[in-house]
Amino acid sequence: MKKILLIGSLSVILLNCNKKPEAPAADKVSADTATTTEKVIDTLGAKSFCYMGVTGKDTVFVSIDDNLGTITGKMATKNSEKDSNKGTLSGIKSGDTLKLTYEFASEGISGNKNDIYFIQTKDGLMEGIGERDAETGTKYASEKKIKYEGGRNLKTADCNTVAKALE
């Protein structure tokens, strides 16, 4: 009797060892869920922003690209009673402050440079006003003394409109 039980147990074990495991059947997906895809959001690419500010008859246009805190862009000031200027912006973003260098052409002379700082808000940009360094005349004398009240306020604008003005 022991031999029969032993032979029976061994045969069951051997049959189970030779058996290939079955892959679980894939759940059937309905047509509605198969066609639904989530939109991929690029969190690492450059972010583009456009701004415009009007003071009296003067208008300022700004287009910036923020690539992980490295800022590039263009700016143009169209003045009604003075020469206008147009140029490029480059710099960094530190918190909500854009610390930029504006290289521009004005009065027919290119190669002019000025530091220009903006506070970026949900509504637009506020330009910083501060005393300039006596030696260069282009850099702020002290970043701590820059005031953002009283400077130009630029509001978010349509990028197509700003791009046309920057051409």
C-alpha positions in Angstrom: 0.0 0.0 0.0 2.8 2.3 0.8 4.4 1.6 -2.6 1.2 2.6 -4.4 0.9 5.9 -2.4 4.5 6.7 -3.1 4.3 5.9 -6.8 1.0 7.9 -7.1 2.5 10.9 -5.3 5.7 10.9 -7.4 3.6 10.7 -10.6 1.5 13.7 -9.6 4.7 15.6 -8.7 6.4 14.7 -12.0 3.3 15.7 -14.0 3.1 19.1 -12.3 6.9 19.7 -12.9 6.6 19.1 -16.6 3.6 21.4 -16.9 4.3 24.8 -18.4 2.7 27.7 -16.6 -0.1 29.4 -18.4 0.1 33.1 -19.1 -2.8 35.0 -17.6 -5.3 36.1 -20.1 -5.0 39.8 -20.8 -8.0 41.8 -19.8 -10.0 43.0 -22.7 -9.8 46.8 -23.2 -12.9 48.6 -24.3 -12.6 50.8 -27.4 -13.2 53.9 -25.4 -10.2 53.5 -23.1 -8.0 52.3 -25.9 -8.3 55.6 -27.8 -8.0 57.9 -24.7 -4.5 59.2 -24.3 -3.2 61.8 -21.9 -1.6 64.9 -23.4 2.1 64.9 -22.6 3.2 68.1 -20.9 6.8 69.2 -21.6 8.1 70.5 -18.2 11.7 70.7 -19.3 11.4 72.8 -22.6 11.6 76.5 -22.9 8.5 78.5 -21.8 7.7 81.6 -23.9 6.0 84.7 -22.5 5.0 87.9 -24.3 4.4 91.3 -22.7 3.3 94.8 -23.7 3.2 98.1 -21.8 1.8 101.4 -22.8 2.7 104.7 -21.1 1.1 107.7 -22.8 2.1 107.4 -26.5 5.1 105.1 -25.8 4.9 101.3 -26.1 7.2 98.6 -24.9 7.2 95.0 -26.3 8.9 92.1 -24.6 9.2 88.5 -25.7 11.1 86.1 -23.4 11.9 82.4 -23.4 12.6 80.8 -20.0 14.7 77.6 -20.3 15.0 76.3 -16.8 16.0 79.8 -15.5 18.1 80.9 -18.4 16.3 83.8 -20.0 16.6 84.9 -23.7 14.4 87.2 -25.6 13.8 90.5 -27.4 12.6 93.9 -26.4 11.6 97.0 -28.4 10.6 100.4 -27.1 8.6 102.6 -29.5 8.7 106.2 -28.3 6.6 108.9 -29.7 8.9 111.8 -29.0 12.3 110.1 -28.7 14.2 107.6 -30.8 13.0 104.1 -30.4 15.2 101.2 -29.6 15.2 97.5 -30.3 17.5 94.6 -29.1 18.0 91.3 -27.3 17.6 90.2 -23.7 19.7 87.6 -21.9 20.1 86.7 -18.3 18.8 84.6 -15.5 15.7 84.1 -13.4 16.2 84.3 -9.7 13.0 83.5 -7.8 10.4 85.9 -9.4 13.1 88.3 -10.6 14.4 88.4 -14.1 18.0 89.8 -14.1 18.6 90.7 -17.7 21.1 92.5 -19.9 19.5 94.5 -22.7 21.8 94.8 -25.8 20.2 97.3 -28.2 20.5 99.8 -31.0 19.3 103.3 -30.5 19.8 106.5 -32.4 21.6 104.5 -35.1 24.2 103.2 -32.7 24.3 99.5 -31.9 26.2 97.7 -29.1 24.5 99.6 -26.3 24.0 97.6 -23.1 21.9 98.2 -20.0 21.0 95.9 -17.1 17.2 95.7 -16.7 15.4 93.8 -13.9 11.8 92.8 -13.9 9.6 91.2 -11.2 7.5 88.5 -12.9 3.9 88.5 -11.6 0.8 86.5 -12.7 -0.3 89.6 -14.6 2.9 90.6 -16.3 6.2 92.3 -15.5 7.2 95.3 -13.3 10.4 97.0 -14.3 12.9 97.8 -11.6 14.1 101.4 -11.1 17.4 102.0 -9.3 20.5 104.1 -9.3 23.1 103.2 -11.9 26.7 102.5 -11.2 28.8 105.7 -11.8 31.6 103.8 -13.5 29.6 102.0 -16.1 26.3 103.8 -16.2 24.7 100.5 -17.4 24.6 98.4 -14.3 22.6 98.9 -11.1 24.6 100.4 -8.3 22.9 98.1 -5.7 20.5 95.3 -6.4 19.1 95.8 -2.9 18.0 99.4 -3.6 16.0 98.6 -6.8 12.4 99.6 -6.5 9.7 98.0 -8.6 7.0 100.6 -7.9 7.0 103.5 -10.4 8.7 101.5 -13.1 7.0 100.4 -16.3 4.3 97.8 -15.9 4.0 95.3 -18.8 0.9 93.1 -19.1 0.8 89.7 -20.7 0.0 90.1 -24.5 -0.6 88.0 -27.6 2.7 86.7 -28.8 1.7 87.2 -32.5 1.2 90.9 -31.8 4.4 91.2 -29.9 6.4 89.3 -32.6 5.2 91.7 -35.3 6.3 94.7 -33.3 9.7 93.0 -32.6 10.5 92.4 -36.3 
